Amino acid sequence: MKAPLQNCQRLCVILPSWIGDTVMATPALRALRKNLPTTHITLLGRAGLRTILSGLPFFDECVEHRMRGWLGPLSNLKPIRAINADAMLLFPNSLRSALIAYASGARTRIGWNRQHRGWFLTHPATAPFMAIPYSSVDTYCDLTELALGTTISDRTVQLRCSTEELAHGFRLLDGLERPRVILNPGANRIDKRWSTAKFAALAIALRKQCGAGVAVTGSENERAVVDAIVSASDGAAISMIDRGVTLNGLKGAIAQADLLITNDTGPRHIAAGLDTPCVSLFGPTDHRYTTLHEPQSANSNAPPREWLLIADPFLPKEVIANHVAQITRVERISVGDVAHAATQLLNAKAG
Protein backbone atom coordinates (compact mmCIF):
# COMPACT_ATOMS: atom_id res chain seq x y z
CA MET A 1 0.00 0.00 0.00
CA LYS A 2 1.33 3.45 -0.92
CA ALA A 3 2.35 5.59 2.05
CA PRO A 4 0.02 8.63 2.40
CA LEU A 5 2.87 11.15 2.05
CA GLN A 6 4.44 9.53 -0.97
CA ASN A 7 4.70 12.13 -3.79
CA CYS A 8 3.52 14.91 -1.46
CA GLN A 9 4.69 18.30 -2.74
CA ARG A 10 3.37 20.58 0.01
CA LEU A 11 2.96 19.25 3.55
CA CYS A 12 1.52 21.08 6.54
CA VAL A 13 2.18 19.72 10.03
CA ILE A 14 -0.13 20.88 12.82
CA LEU A 15 2.03 21.25 15.92
CA PRO A 16 1.03 20.42 19.50
CA SER A 17 -0.04 23.35 21.67
CA TRP A 18 2.57 23.15 24.43
CA ILE A 19 6.27 23.97 24.17
CA GLY A 20 7.35 20.63 25.63
CA ASP A 21 5.16 18.65 23.26
CA THR A 22 6.49 20.60 20.30
CA VAL A 23 10.05 19.75 21.32
CA MET A 24 8.99 16.11 21.61
CA ALA A 25 7.80 16.31 17.99
CA THR A 26 11.27 17.18 16.67
CA PRO A 27 12.35 13.57 15.99
CA ALA A 28 9.28 13.16 13.78
CA LEU A 29 9.98 16.48 12.02
CA ARG A 30 13.58 15.39 11.42
CA ALA A 31 12.34 12.16 9.85
CA LEU A 32 9.90 14.04 7.61
CA ARG A 33 12.69 16.21 6.21
CA LYS A 34 15.02 13.23 5.75
CA ASN A 35 12.42 11.24 3.83
CA LEU A 36 10.82 14.17 1.97
CA PRO A 37 13.87 16.26 1.00
CA THR A 38 12.12 18.18 -1.82
CA THR A 39 8.72 18.62 -0.15
CA HIS A 40 7.80 22.10 1.05
CA ILE A 41 7.07 21.59 4.77
CA THR A 42 5.03 24.18 6.66
CA LEU A 43 4.47 24.03 10.42
CA LEU A 44 1.22 25.42 11.82
CA GLY A 45 1.01 26.29 15.50
CA ARG A 46 0.34 28.88 18.15
CA ALA A 47 2.50 31.93 18.78
CA GLY A 48 5.89 31.24 20.34
CA LEU A 49 6.52 27.84 18.82
CA ARG A 50 8.50 29.37 15.95
CA THR A 51 10.99 30.66 18.52
CA ILE A 52 11.46 27.21 20.00
CA LEU A 53 12.06 25.56 16.61
CA SER A 54 14.06 28.36 15.00
CA GLY A 55 17.36 27.23 13.51
CA LEU A 56 16.25 23.67 12.79
CA PRO A 57 16.53 22.61 9.13
CA PHE A 58 13.45 20.41 9.23
CA PHE A 59 10.89 22.83 7.73
CA ASP A 60 10.56 25.66 5.23
CA GLU A 61 8.21 27.97 7.11
CA CYS A 62 6.29 28.22 10.35
CA VAL A 63 2.86 29.84 10.31
CA GLU A 64 1.66 31.10 13.68
CA HIS A 65 -2.09 31.15 14.16
CA ARG A 66 -4.56 31.45 17.00
CA MET A 67 -5.13 27.80 17.90
CA ARG A 68 -7.15 28.03 21.12
CA GLY A 69 -10.91 27.86 21.39
CA TRP A 70 -13.31 26.20 18.96
CA LEU A 71 -13.69 29.27 16.80
CA GLY A 72 -10.14 30.58 17.22
CA PRO A 73 -8.49 28.71 14.32
CA LEU A 74 -11.68 28.60 12.25
CA SER A 75 -12.47 32.30 12.56
CA ASN A 76 -9.72 33.14 10.05
CA LEU A 77 -8.99 30.31 7.63
CA LYS A 78 -7.33 32.50 5.00
CA PRO A 79 -3.72 31.98 6.28
CA ILE A 80 -4.33 28.25 6.61
CA ARG A 81 -5.76 27.86 3.13
CA ALA A 82 -2.93 30.04 1.77
CA ILE A 83 -0.50 27.28 2.77
CA ASN A 84 -2.01 25.34 -0.13
CA ALA A 85 -1.05 22.00 1.38
CA ASP A 86 -1.47 18.70 -0.45
CA ALA A 87 -1.42 16.90 2.90
CA MET A 88 -1.96 17.71 6.57
CA LEU A 89 -0.26 15.69 9.33
CA LEU A 90 -1.92 16.18 12.72
CA PHE A 91 0.17 15.77 15.86
CA PRO A 92 -2.59 16.97 18.27
CA ASN A 93 -5.39 14.50 18.99
CA SER A 94 -8.11 17.14 19.24
CA LEU A 95 -11.27 17.35 17.17
CA ARG A 96 -10.40 21.00 16.59
CA SER A 97 -7.19 20.11 14.73
CA ALA A 98 -9.14 17.71 12.50
CA LEU A 99 -11.62 20.46 11.67
CA ILE A 100 -8.72 22.77 10.76
CA ALA A 101 -7.26 20.11 8.46
CA TYR A 102 -10.63 19.46 6.85
CA ALA A 103 -11.28 23.17 6.31
CA SER A 104 -7.79 23.71 4.86
CA GLY A 105 -8.71 22.00 1.60
CA ALA A 106 -5.86 19.49 1.79
CA ARG A 107 -6.69 16.28 -0.04
CA THR A 108 -4.76 14.07 2.41
CA ARG A 109 -5.34 14.38 6.16
CA ILE A 110 -3.51 12.02 8.53
CA GLY A 111 -3.98 11.70 12.28
CA TRP A 112 -4.81 9.33 15.11
CA ASN A 113 -8.48 8.39 15.12
CA ARG A 114 -9.38 9.79 18.52
CA GLN A 115 -12.22 11.95 19.87
CA HIS A 116 -14.54 10.70 17.10
CA ARG A 117 -12.73 12.75 14.49
CA GLY A 118 -12.21 10.03 11.89
CA TRP A 119 -14.88 11.55 9.64
CA PHE A 120 -12.61 14.55 9.00
CA LEU A 121 -9.49 12.51 8.17
CA THR A 122 -8.65 10.66 4.96
CA HIS A 123 -6.23 8.42 6.84
CA PRO A 124 -7.52 7.91 10.41
CA ALA A 125 -4.88 5.78 12.12
CA THR A 126 -5.86 3.43 14.93
CA ALA A 127 -3.50 3.70 17.88
CA PRO A 128 -2.58 0.42 19.59
CA PHE A 129 -3.90 -0.05 23.11
CA MET A 130 -1.29 0.77 25.74
CA ALA A 131 -1.85 -0.47 29.30
CA ILE A 132 0.82 1.88 30.64
CA PRO A 133 1.64 5.49 29.66
CA TYR A 134 3.32 5.95 26.29
CA SER A 135 5.61 8.86 25.51
CA SER A 136 4.41 11.61 23.22
CA VAL A 137 7.77 11.36 21.43
CA ASP A 138 6.81 7.86 20.34
CA THR A 139 3.21 8.81 19.58
CA TYR A 140 4.37 11.46 17.08
CA CYS A 141 7.03 9.18 15.60
CA ASP A 142 4.63 6.23 15.25
CA LEU A 143 2.12 8.37 13.34
CA THR A 144 4.90 9.73 11.13
CA GLU A 145 6.12 6.19 10.42
CA LEU A 146 2.64 5.32 9.13
CA ALA A 147 2.55 8.47 7.02
CA LEU A 148 5.98 7.84 5.50
CA GLY A 149 5.91 4.05 5.33
CA THR A 150 9.32 3.84 7.02
CA THR A 151 10.90 3.30 10.44
CA ILE A 152 12.16 6.10 12.70
CA SER A 153 15.02 4.79 14.79
CA ASP A 154 16.50 8.09 16.03
CA ARG A 155 13.98 9.45 18.52
CA THR A 156 16.14 11.97 20.37
CA VAL A 157 14.80 15.52 20.59
CA GLN A 158 16.80 18.32 19.01
CA LEU A 159 16.92 22.14 19.11
CA ARG A 160 19.35 24.79 17.93
CA CYS A 161 20.17 28.31 19.11
CA SER A 162 20.83 31.34 16.94
CA THR A 163 23.68 33.77 17.58
CA GLU A 164 21.13 36.30 18.87
CA GLU A 165 19.60 33.78 21.28
CA LEU A 166 23.02 32.84 22.62
CA ALA A 167 23.93 36.52 23.06
CA HIS A 168 20.71 37.18 24.99
CA GLY A 169 21.28 34.09 27.09
CA PHE A 170 24.83 35.21 27.87
CA ARG A 171 23.54 38.54 29.16
CA LEU A 172 21.04 36.76 31.41
CA LEU A 173 23.80 34.69 33.03
CA ASP A 174 26.54 37.31 32.94
CA GLY A 175 28.55 37.55 36.16
CA LEU A 176 27.36 34.25 37.64
CA GLU A 177 29.95 31.91 39.10
CA ARG A 178 30.54 28.55 37.46
CA PRO A 179 28.93 26.11 37.51
CA ARG A 180 25.85 28.05 36.40
CA VAL A 181 22.53 26.54 37.44
CA ILE A 182 19.07 27.69 36.32
CA LEU A 183 16.06 26.98 38.53
CA ASN A 184 12.63 26.88 36.90
CA PRO A 185 9.96 26.88 39.65
CA GLY A 186 6.91 27.48 37.46
CA ALA A 187 4.45 25.12 35.77
CA ASN A 188 1.02 25.38 34.17
CA ARG A 189 -0.51 23.64 37.20
CA ILE A 190 0.04 24.60 40.83
CA ASP A 191 0.21 20.96 41.96
CA LYS A 192 3.23 20.38 39.68
CA ARG A 193 5.24 23.08 41.45
CA TRP A 194 7.85 22.30 44.07
CA SER A 195 7.61 24.89 46.85
CA THR A 196 9.40 28.23 46.81
CA ALA A 197 10.90 27.42 50.20
CA LYS A 198 12.51 24.26 48.85
CA PHE A 199 13.82 26.01 45.75
CA ALA A 200 15.37 28.70 47.97
CA ALA A 201 16.94 26.08 50.24
CA LEU A 202 18.27 24.32 47.15
CA ALA A 203 19.89 27.52 45.86
CA ILE A 204 21.66 27.95 49.21
CA ALA A 205 22.80 24.30 49.19
CA LEU A 206 24.16 24.56 45.65
CA ARG A 207 26.11 27.69 46.52
CA LYS A 208 27.63 26.02 49.63
CA GLN A 209 28.29 22.59 48.11
CA CYS A 210 29.34 23.51 44.56
CA GLY A 211 30.01 27.24 44.56
CA ALA A 212 27.28 27.47 41.94
CA GLY A 213 25.90 30.66 40.49
CA VAL A 214 22.14 30.25 40.54
CA ALA A 215 19.57 32.06 38.37
CA VAL A 216 15.80 31.68 38.81
CA THR A 217 13.62 32.00 35.71
CA GLY A 218 9.94 32.38 35.03
CA SER A 219 7.38 34.36 33.09
CA GLU A 220 6.18 37.77 34.23
CA ASN A 221 3.09 36.02 35.64
CA GLU A 222 5.41 34.00 37.87
CA ARG A 223 7.31 37.01 39.22
CA ALA A 224 5.95 36.57 42.76
CA VAL A 225 7.26 32.99 42.85
CA VAL A 226 10.67 33.95 41.47
CA ASP A 227 10.97 36.96 43.80
CA ALA A 228 10.10 34.81 46.83
CA ILE A 229 12.86 32.31 45.99
CA VAL A 230 15.47 34.99 45.37
CA SER A 231 14.51 36.84 48.57
CA ALA A 232 14.78 33.69 50.70
CA SER A 233 18.05 32.49 49.13
CA ASP A 234 20.35 34.73 51.23
CA GLY A 235 21.95 36.12 48.08
CA ALA A 236 22.57 32.71 46.51
CA ALA A 237 20.26 33.37 43.52
CA ILE A 238 19.41 36.13 41.07
CA SER A 239 16.20 36.73 39.12
CA MET A 240 16.24 36.28 35.36
CA ILE A 241 12.96 38.21 35.19
CA ASP A 242 14.78 41.26 36.51
CA ARG A 243 17.30 40.78 33.71
CA GLY A 244 14.60 40.80 31.03
CA VAL A 245 14.26 37.10 30.23
CA THR A 246 12.26 36.22 27.11
CA LEU A 247 11.58 32.87 25.52
CA ASN A 248 14.44 33.18 23.05
CA GLY A 249 16.73 34.46 25.81
CA LEU A 250 15.78 31.54 28.06
CA LYS A 251 16.59 29.18 25.21
CA GLY A 252 20.04 30.76 24.84
CA ALA A 253 20.63 30.73 28.59
CA ILE A 254 19.73 27.05 28.95
CA ALA A 255 22.13 26.23 26.11
CA GLN A 256 24.98 27.85 28.09
CA ALA A 257 24.00 26.70 31.59
CA ASP A 258 25.73 23.80 33.29
CA LEU A 259 22.46 22.49 34.72
CA LEU A 260 18.72 23.13 34.75
CA ILE A 261 16.53 22.11 37.69
CA THR A 262 12.86 22.23 36.82
CA ASN A 263 9.35 21.06 37.48
CA ASP A 264 7.59 19.03 34.78
CA THR A 265 7.23 21.81 32.23
CA GLY A 266 8.52 23.17 28.91
CA PRO A 267 12.09 24.23 29.85
CA ARG A 268 12.83 20.59 30.73
CA HIS A 269 12.35 19.71 27.06
CA ILE A 270 14.34 22.72 25.89
CA ALA A 271 17.27 21.49 27.98
CA ALA A 272 16.99 18.03 26.43
CA GLY A 273 16.92 19.47 22.93
CA LEU A 274 20.06 21.52 23.65
CA ASP A 275 21.84 18.67 25.47
CA THR A 276 21.99 20.57 28.76
CA PRO A 277 21.97 18.36 31.88
CA CYS A 278 18.69 18.56 33.78
CA VAL A 279 17.14 17.46 37.07
CA SER A 280 13.39 17.05 36.56
CA LEU A 281 10.86 16.91 39.41
CA PHE A 282 7.70 14.85 38.90
CA GLY A 283 4.68 14.82 41.19
CA PRO A 284 1.11 14.04 40.07
CA THR A 285 2.03 13.70 36.38
CA ASP A 286 3.37 10.37 35.17
CA HIS A 287 6.85 10.79 33.72
CA ARG A 288 6.25 8.01 31.19
CA TYR A 289 3.99 10.27 29.11
CA THR A 290 7.02 12.45 28.39
CA THR A 291 9.92 10.00 28.29
CA LEU A 292 12.89 11.55 26.48
CA HIS A 293 15.23 9.12 24.75
CA GLU A 294 18.90 9.43 25.61
CA PRO A 295 21.22 10.02 22.62
CA GLN A 296 22.81 6.91 21.22
CA SER A 297 26.45 7.12 22.23
CA ALA A 298 29.44 5.00 21.35
CA ASN A 299 30.50 5.46 24.96
CA SER A 300 28.29 3.21 27.06
CA ASN A 301 29.61 4.89 30.20
CA ALA A 302 28.48 8.36 29.14
CA PRO A 303 26.56 10.04 31.97
CA PRO A 304 22.81 10.55 31.49
CA ARG A 305 21.77 14.06 30.54
CA GLU A 306 18.65 13.93 32.73
CA TRP A 307 18.00 12.80 36.30
CA LEU A 308 14.35 12.16 37.08
CA LEU A 309 13.17 12.58 40.66
CA ILE A 310 9.71 11.10 41.16
CA ALA A 311 7.51 11.82 44.17
CA ASP A 312 6.72 8.12 44.62
CA PRO A 313 9.26 6.03 42.70
CA PHE A 314 7.81 2.79 44.06
CA LEU A 315 4.42 2.94 42.35
CA PRO A 316 3.62 -0.32 40.55
CA LYS A 317 4.04 0.14 36.81
CA GLU A 318 0.33 -0.38 36.21
CA VAL A 319 -0.51 2.61 38.45
CA ILE A 320 -0.52 6.00 36.73
CA ALA A 321 0.77 8.85 38.90
CA ASN A 322 -1.95 11.19 37.61
CA HIS A 323 -4.60 8.97 39.19
CA VAL A 324 -3.13 8.94 42.71
CA ALA A 325 -2.39 12.60 43.27
CA GLN A 326 -2.53 12.33 47.06
CA ILE A 327 0.48 10.02 47.20
CA THR A 328 2.41 11.63 44.34
CA ARG A 329 2.61 15.14 45.75
CA VAL A 330 5.73 16.81 44.36
CA GLU A 331 6.51 18.12 47.87
CA ARG A 332 7.53 14.58 48.83
CA ILE A 333 10.79 15.17 46.94
CA SER A 334 13.42 16.39 49.40
CA VAL A 335 15.92 19.20 48.99
CA GLY A 336 18.68 16.74 49.81
CA ASP A 337 17.72 14.41 46.98
CA VAL A 338 17.62 17.26 44.46
CA ALA A 339 20.96 18.64 45.65
CA HIS A 340 22.50 15.17 45.38
CA ALA A 341 21.21 14.67 41.84
CA ALA A 342 22.42 18.13 40.86
CA THR A 343 25.87 17.52 42.28
CA GLN A 344 26.16 14.19 40.47
CA LEU A 345 25.26 15.71 37.11
CA LEU A 346 27.57 18.71 37.62
CA ASN A 347 30.46 16.42 38.56
CA ALA A 348 29.80 14.22 35.53
CA LYS A 349 29.76 17.26 33.25
CA ALA A 350 32.97 18.63 34.75
CA GLY A 351 34.66 15.24 34.41
C-alpha positions as CSV (number, residue, x, y, z in Angstrom):
1,M,0.0,0.0,0.0
2,K,1.3,3.5,-0.9
3,A,2.4,5.6,2.0
4,P,0.0,8.6,2.4
5,L,2.9,11.1,2.1
6,Q,4.4,9.5,-1.0
7,N,4.7,12.1,-3.8
8,C,3.5,14.9,-1.5
9,Q,4.7,18.3,-2.7
10,R,3.4,20.6,0.0
11,L,3.0,19.3,3.6
12,C,1.5,21.1,6.5
13,V,2.2,19.7,10.0
14,I,-0.1,20.9,12.8
15,L,2.0,21.2,15.9
16,P,1.0,20.4,19.5
17,S,0.0,23.3,21.7
18,W,2.6,23.1,24.4
19,I,6.3,24.0,24.2
20,G,7.4,20.6,25.6
21,D,5.2,18.6,23.3
22,T,6.5,20.6,20.3
23,V,10.1,19.7,21.3
24,M,9.0,16.1,21.6
25,A,7.8,16.3,18.0
26,T,11.3,17.2,16.7
27,P,12.4,13.6,16.0
28,A,9.3,13.2,13.8
29,L,10.0,16.5,12.0
30,R,13.6,15.4,11.4
31,A,12.3,12.2,9.8
32,L,9.9,14.0,7.6
33,R,12.7,16.2,6.2
34,K,15.0,13.2,5.7
35,N,12.4,11.2,3.8
36,L,10.8,14.2,2.0
37,P,13.9,16.3,1.0
38,T,12.1,18.2,-1.8
39,T,8.7,18.6,-0.2
40,H,7.8,22.1,1.1
41,I,7.1,21.6,4.8
42,T,5.0,24.2,6.7
43,L,4.5,24.0,10.4
44,L,1.2,25.4,11.8
45,G,1.0,26.3,15.5
46,R,0.3,28.9,18.2
47,A,2.5,31.9,18.8
48,G,5.9,31.2,20.3
49,L,6.5,27.8,18.8
50,R,8.5,29.4,16.0
51,T,11.0,30.7,18.5
52,I,11.5,27.2,20.0
53,L,12.1,25.6,16.6
54,S,14.1,28.4,15.0
55,G,17.4,27.2,13.5
56,L,16.3,23.7,12.8
57,P,16.5,22.6,9.1
58,F,13.4,20.4,9.2
59,F,10.9,22.8,7.7
60,D,10.6,25.7,5.2
61,E,8.2,28.0,7.1
62,C,6.3,28.2,10.4
63,V,2.9,29.8,10.3
64,E,1.7,31.1,13.7
65,H,-2.1,31.1,14.2
66,R,-4.6,31.4,17.0
67,M,-5.1,27.8,17.9
68,R,-7.2,28.0,21.1
69,G,-10.9,27.9,21.4
70,W,-13.3,26.2,19.0
71,L,-13.7,29.3,16.8
72,G,-10.1,30.6,17.2
73,P,-8.5,28.7,14.3
74,L,-11.7,28.6,12.2
75,S,-12.5,32.3,12.6
76,N,-9.7,33.1,10.0
77,L,-9.0,30.3,7.6
78,K,-7.3,32.5,5.0
79,P,-3.7,32.0,6.3
80,I,-4.3,28.2,6.6
81,R,-5.8,27.9,3.1
82,A,-2.9,30.0,1.8
83,I,-0.5,27.3,2.8
84,N,-2.0,25.3,-0.1
85,A,-1.0,22.0,1.4
86,D,-1.5,18.7,-0.4
87,A,-1.4,16.9,2.9
88,M,-2.0,17.7,6.6
89,L,-0.3,15.7,9.3
90,L,-1.9,16.2,12.7
91,F,0.2,15.8,15.9
92,P,-2.6,17.0,18.3
93,N,-5.4,14.5,19.0
94,S,-8.1,17.1,19.2
95,L,-11.3,17.3,17.2
96,R,-10.4,21.0,16.6
97,S,-7.2,20.1,14.7
98,A,-9.1,17.7,12.5
99,L,-11.6,20.5,11.7
100,I,-8.7,22.8,10.8
101,A,-7.3,20.1,8.5
102,Y,-10.6,19.5,6.8
103,A,-11.3,23.2,6.3
104,S,-7.8,23.7,4.9
105,G,-8.7,22.0,1.6
106,A,-5.9,19.5,1.8
107,R,-6.7,16.3,0.0
108,T,-4.8,14.1,2.4
109,R,-5.3,14.4,6.2
110,I,-3.5,12.0,8.5
111,G,-4.0,11.7,12.3
112,W,-4.8,9.3,15.1
113,N,-8.5,8.4,15.1
114,R,-9.4,9.8,18.5
115,Q,-12.2,11.9,19.9
116,H,-14.5,10.7,17.1
117,R,-12.7,12.8,14.5
118,G,-12.2,10.0,11.9
119,W,-14.9,11.6,9.6
120,F,-12.6,14.5,9.0
121,L,-9.5,12.5,8.2
122,T,-8.7,10.7,5.0
123,H,-6.2,8.4,6.8
124,P,-7.5,7.9,10.4
125,A,-4.9,5.8,12.1
126,T,-5.9,3.4,14.9
127,A,-3.5,3.7,17.9
128,P,-2.6,0.4,19.6
129,F,-3.9,-0.1,23.1
130,M,-1.3,0.8,25.7
131,A,-1.9,-0.5,29.3
132,I,0.8,1.9,30.6
133,P,1.6,5.5,29.7
134,Y,3.3,6.0,26.3
135,S,5.6,8.9,25.5
136,S,4.4,11.6,23.2
137,V,7.8,11.4,21.4
138,D,6.8,7.9,20.3
139,T,3.2,8.8,19.6
140,Y,4.4,11.5,17.1
141,C,7.0,9.2,15.6
142,D,4.6,6.2,15.2
143,L,2.1,8.4,13.3
144,T,4.9,9.7,11.1
145,E,6.1,6.2,10.4
146,L,2.6,5.3,9.1
147,A,2.5,8.5,7.0
148,L,6.0,7.8,5.5
149,G,5.9,4.1,5.3
150,T,9.3,3.8,7.0
151,T,10.9,3.3,10.4
152,I,12.2,6.1,12.7
153,S,15.0,4.8,14.8
154,D,16.5,8.1,16.0
155,R,14.0,9.5,18.5
156,T,16.1,12.0,20.4
157,V,14.8,15.5,20.6
158,Q,16.8,18.3,19.0
159,L,16.9,22.1,19.1
160,R,19.3,24.8,17.9
161,C,20.2,28.3,19.1
162,S,20.8,31.3,16.9
163,T,23.7,33.8,17.6
164,E,21.1,36.3,18.9
165,E,19.6,33.8,21.3
166,L,23.0,32.8,22.6
167,A,23.9,36.5,23.1
168,H,20.7,37.2,25.0
169,G,21.3,34.1,27.1
170,F,24.8,35.2,27.9
171,R,23.5,38.5,29.2
172,L,21.0,36.8,31.4
173,L,23.8,34.7,33.0
174,D,26.5,37.3,32.9
175,G,28.5,37.5,36.2
176,L,27.4,34.2,37.6
177,E,30.0,31.9,39.1
178,R,30.5,28.5,37.5
179,P,28.9,26.1,37.5
180,R,25.8,28.1,36.4
181,V,22.5,26.5,37.4
182,I,19.1,27.7,36.3
183,L,16.1,27.0,38.5
184,N,12.6,26.9,36.9
185,P,10.0,26.9,39.7
186,G,6.9,27.5,37.5
187,A,4.4,25.1,35.8
188,N,1.0,25.4,34.2
189,R,-0.5,23.6,37.2
190,I,0.0,24.6,40.8
191,D,0.2,21.0,42.0
192,K,3.2,20.4,39.7
193,R,5.2,23.1,41.5
194,W,7.9,22.3,44.1
195,S,7.6,24.9,46.8
196,T,9.4,28.2,46.8
197,A,10.9,27.4,50.2
198,K,12.5,24.3,48.9
199,F,13.8,26.0,45.8
200,A,15.4,28.7,48.0
201,A,16.9,26.1,50.2
202,L,18.3,24.3,47.1
203,A,19.9,27.5,45.9
204,I,21.7,27.9,49.2
205,A,22.8,24.3,49.2
206,L,24.2,24.6,45.7
207,R,26.1,27.7,46.5
208,K,27.6,26.0,49.6
209,Q,28.3,22.6,48.1
210,C,29.3,23.5,44.6
211,G,30.0,27.2,44.6
212,A,27.3,27.5,41.9
213,G,25.9,30.7,40.5
214,V,22.1,30.3,40.5
215,A,19.6,32.1,38.4
216,V,15.8,31.7,38.8
217,T,13.6,32.0,35.7
218,G,9.9,32.4,35.0
219,S,7.4,34.4,33.1
220,E,6.2,37.8,34.2
221,N,3.1,36.0,35.6
222,E,5.4,34.0,37.9
223,R,7.3,37.0,39.2
224,A,6.0,36.6,42.8
225,V,7.3,33.0,42.8
226,V,10.7,34.0,41.5
227,D,11.0,37.0,43.8
228,A,10.1,34.8,46.8
229,I,12.9,32.3,46.0
230,V,15.5,35.0,45.4
231,S,14.5,36.8,48.6
232,A,14.8,33.7,50.7
233,S,18.0,32.5,49.1
234,D,20.4,34.7,51.2
235,G,22.0,36.1,48.1
236,A,22.6,32.7,46.5
237,A,20.3,33.4,43.5
238,I,19.4,36.1,41.1
239,S,16.2,36.7,39.1
240,M,16.2,36.3,35.4
241,I,13.0,38.2,35.2
242,D,14.8,41.3,36.5
243,R,17.3,40.8,33.7
244,G,14.6,40.8,31.0
245,V,14.3,37.1,30.2
246,T,12.3,36.2,27.1
247,L,11.6,32.9,25.5
248,N,14.4,33.2,23.0
249,G,16.7,34.5,25.8
250,L,15.8,31.5,28.1
251,K,16.6,29.2,25.2
252,G,20.0,30.8,24.8
253,A,20.6,30.7,28.6
254,I,19.7,27.1,29.0
255,A,22.1,26.2,26.1
256,Q,25.0,27.8,28.1
257,A,24.0,26.7,31.6
258,D,25.7,23.8,33.3
259,L,22.5,22.5,34.7
260,L,18.7,23.1,34.7
261,I,16.5,22.1,37.7
262,T,12.9,22.2,36.8
263,N,9.4,21.1,37.5
264,D,7.6,19.0,34.8
265,T,7.2,21.8,32.2
266,G,8.5,23.2,28.9
267,P,12.1,24.2,29.9
268,R,12.8,20.6,30.7
269,H,12.3,19.7,27.1
270,I,14.3,22.7,25.9
271,A,17.3,21.5,28.0
272,A,17.0,18.0,26.4
273,G,16.9,19.5,22.9
274,L,20.1,21.5,23.6
275,D,21.8,18.7,25.5
276,T,22.0,20.6,28.8
277,P,22.0,18.4,31.9
278,C,18.7,18.6,33.8
279,V,17.1,17.5,37.1
280,S,13.4,17.1,36.6
281,L,10.9,16.9,39.4
282,F,7.7,14.9,38.9
283,G,4.7,14.8,41.2
284,P,1.1,14.0,40.1
285,T,2.0,13.7,36.4
286,D,3.4,10.4,35.2
287,H,6.8,10.8,33.7
288,R,6.2,8.0,31.2
289,Y,4.0,10.3,29.1
290,T,7.0,12.4,28.4
291,T,9.9,10.0,28.3
292,L,12.9,11.5,26.5
293,H,15.2,9.1,24.8
294,E,18.9,9.4,25.6
295,P,21.2,10.0,22.6
296,Q,22.8,6.9,21.2
297,S,26.5,7.1,22.2
298,A,29.4,5.0,21.3
299,N,30.5,5.5,25.0
300,S,28.3,3.2,27.1
301,N,29.6,4.9,30.2
302,A,28.5,8.4,29.1
303,P,26.6,10.0,32.0
304,P,22.8,10.6,31.5
305,R,21.8,14.1,30.5
306,E,18.6,13.9,32.7
307,W,18.0,12.8,36.3
308,L,14.3,12.2,37.1
309,L,13.2,12.6,40.7
310,I,9.7,11.1,41.2
311,A,7.5,11.8,44.2
312,D,6.7,8.1,44.6
313,P,9.3,6.0,42.7
314,F,7.8,2.8,44.1
315,L,4.4,2.9,42.3
316,P,3.6,-0.3,40.5
317,K,4.0,0.1,36.8
318,E,0.3,-0.4,36.2
319,V,-0.5,2.6,38.5
320,I,-0.5,6.0,36.7
321,A,0.8,8.8,38.9
322,N,-2.0,11.2,37.6
323,H,-4.6,9.0,39.2
324,V,-3.1,8.9,42.7
325,A,-2.4,12.6,43.3
326,Q,-2.5,12.3,47.1
327,I,0.5,10.0,47.2
328,T,2.4,11.6,44.3
329,R,2.6,15.1,45.8
330,V,5.7,16.8,44.4
331,E,6.5,18.1,47.9
332,R,7.5,14.6,48.8
333,I,10.8,15.2,46.9
334,S,13.4,16.4,49.4
335,V,15.9,19.2,49.0
336,G,18.7,16.7,49.8
337,D,17.7,14.4,47.0
338,V,17.6,17.3,44.5
339,A,21.0,18.6,45.6
340,H,22.5,15.2,45.4
341,A,21.2,14.7,41.8
342,A,22.4,18.1,40.9
343,T,25.9,17.5,42.3
344,Q,26.2,14.2,40.5
345,L,25.3,15.7,37.1
346,L,27.6,18.7,37.6
347,N,30.5,16.4,38.6
348,A,29.8,14.2,35.5
349,K,29.8,17.3,33.2
350,A,33.0,18.6,34.7
351,G,34.7,15.2,34.4
